[in-house]
Amino acid sequence: MASNKNYKNVYTILEKVKKGEIKSHYNEQGGGLFGKINFYKKPDLVKPHMHYLDESRIDNIMDKYIHDSKVIKDIYERFSKSADFRDKIPNDKKPDLHKFSDKVRENYKKFPKHIVKDVFKMYNNKMERLAFEERTDANYSKFKFLERANNPVSKIMSEGSNLKSAIFARNIVGHYITRLAIMDYIDVDASDKIKQSMQGSGSDFDDTDAVDDAMNKMLDSTQGKNGLEKAMKDATDLCKQMDDAIDGDIQEKMFDNATEPGADNTAGQLSPDYIRQVAQKLSRITLSMGSLKEKIKKLLDKSVSYFSARQEVEFEDLFNSDNIAGLEDYELLHPKLRKLFAEDIYVKNTKSVGKIDLYVDISGSMSSGCGVNDVSGNYVSRIDFCKAFAAKLVELNMLNNIYLFDNKVKKYKTDLISISMMDCGGGTTINAAVKSIEQNGVNALVLTDAEDGCNIYSEKAFFIGLKGANFSHFNDETIAQYSNKDQVVIFDGSSIKKVNNEGYVVK
């Protein structure tokens, strides 16, 4: 009888090596395996160091903010009305908005990226957790930026919140970068001295008095002080509005979603106007949920019962698995240990085959009513019904992916902020949605008003027609298949109706 396979975790092996329970094959007098590794020294001035995903989020939030045309326009308009702009820049050198924006983004590319992360850590961590690198002539100006960024009163609000800390960091560092762009026009010598000092280059970079003088011109002038105060006040006011409008859990999800460069990450574009817009839409979903809760539950019971909901667990060897967790630590093992344990390292994969994709029709007709009023008596549109439906799937941890379709299909985000921002307008191509379902191979619910034909059958698709839906537009054979296999219903606002094999409601 074959013996049971012992699955070893790469992390456990690594810990045994560290403790000396497994020999590293290095000379112990030389520090062992981990004494020989020359770790890359991060440029950050503040510890603890961040996870690389959080670093990426901060970079993307800062990038989104500095490329926000509204932010730059507001700063330019204040600058263009100042005495500095009027008196210190020759008329033929005065920049327009376009040139000023280019200058800001040029300085952003050169500005040390770790400073925004250092400011973030100062606002996010308790003071006793923070540790600072030794100050030197080479990092003197960088520490000056951190000193001015420190605000113990604001830290009370941001401590422990990734999103709030990111907002303070982006606003403060955004002020530094735009202020440096202004200095390029009104005092280029001071600007160059600061830039050289941050890069640790130039003949005067170790002259702290000269750097102090340049930093004072940049940050301690009336314009510099007012700009920093405004950056901090704007961040404080925004964080207060966020707390009034958005749950803490959703705030953290907004931060977590800021992972893709150039993506529509809401954390990077947060502003008071944006918060008001989001708050209204989230409120609308909440109101809809109160009225639709029982109806959505019945629709889910009816649709999910068609699909089998279960989980599959499988073990794969490390190098054939899609789950790459552990590969980085595996790299740290001595080559002999890799050979010794490679075949014994298995990764546990759990597939939730019971989760469901959701396809939402975003054609123009989805702005019509769904037949239900919210708890305040207000009309609920079909698209708002879809938002409430998606939010319920998220709450139940049943949602896999969301896809929106009009004349084409596009994958959509599954966080509540993104769900609240769904909008409709355009045509409808239901065939495109069914083709996507077949291609993905995942069970899917399709919310639609069925204002289009369909000639593709899929056993993985379950149609929920909203009030006014008419499945008689479907090909005769196709609708007969969906009807005979109980894969299509219509919700008219008060009850769930079956659909016959001709596409009409069964009375």
Sequence and secondary structure as in RCSB ss.txt:
>XXXX:A:sequence
MASNKNYKNVYTILEKVKKGEIKSHYNEQGGGLFGKINFYKKPDLVKPHMHYLDESRIDNIMDKYIHDSKVIKDI
YERFSKSADFRDKIPNDKKPDLHKFSDKVRENYKKFPKHIVKDVFKMYNNKMERLAFEERTDANYSKFKFLERAN
NPVSKIMSEGSNLKSAIFARNIVGHYITRLAIMDYIDVDASDKIKQSMQGSGSDFDDTDAVDDAMNKMLDSTQGK
NGLEKAMKDATDLCKQMDDAIDGDIQEKMFDNATEPGADNTAGQLSPDYIRQVAQKLSRITLSMGSLKEKIKKLL
DKSVSYFSARQEVEFEDLFNSDNIAGLEDYELLHPKLRKLFAEDIYVKNTKSVGKIDLYVDISGSMSSGCGVNDV
SGNYVSRIDFCKAFAAKLVELNMLNNIYLFDNKVKKYKTDLISISMMDCGGGTTINAAVKSIEQNGVNALVLTDA
EDGCNIYSEKAFFIGLKGANFSHFNDETIAQYSNKDQVVIFDGSSIKKVNNEGYVVK
>XXXX:A:secstr
       B HHHHHHHHHHTSS  SS GGGTHHHHS        SEES   HHHHHHHHHHHHHHHT HHHHHHH
HHHHHTSHHHHHHS GGG   HHHHHHHHHHHHHHS THHHHHHHHHHHS GGG EE    STTHHHHHHHHHH 
 HHHHHHHTT HHHHHHHHHHHHHHHHHHHHHHHHH HHHHHHHHHHHHT STTTT HHHHHHHHHHHHSSHHHH
HHHHHHHHHHHHHHHHHHHHS HHHHHHHHHTTTSTTS  GGGG  HHHHHHHHHHHHHHHHHHHHHHHHHHHHH
HHHHTTS   EEEEEEEGGG S  TTHHHHHTS HHHHHHHGGGBEEEEEEETT EEEEEE SGGGGSEEEEE T
TS EEEHHHHHHHHHHHHHHTT EEEEEEESSSEEEE  SHHHHHT    S   HHHHHHHHHHHT  EEEEE  
 S      TTEEEEEETT  GGGS HHHHHHHHHTT EEEE SS EEEB TTS B  
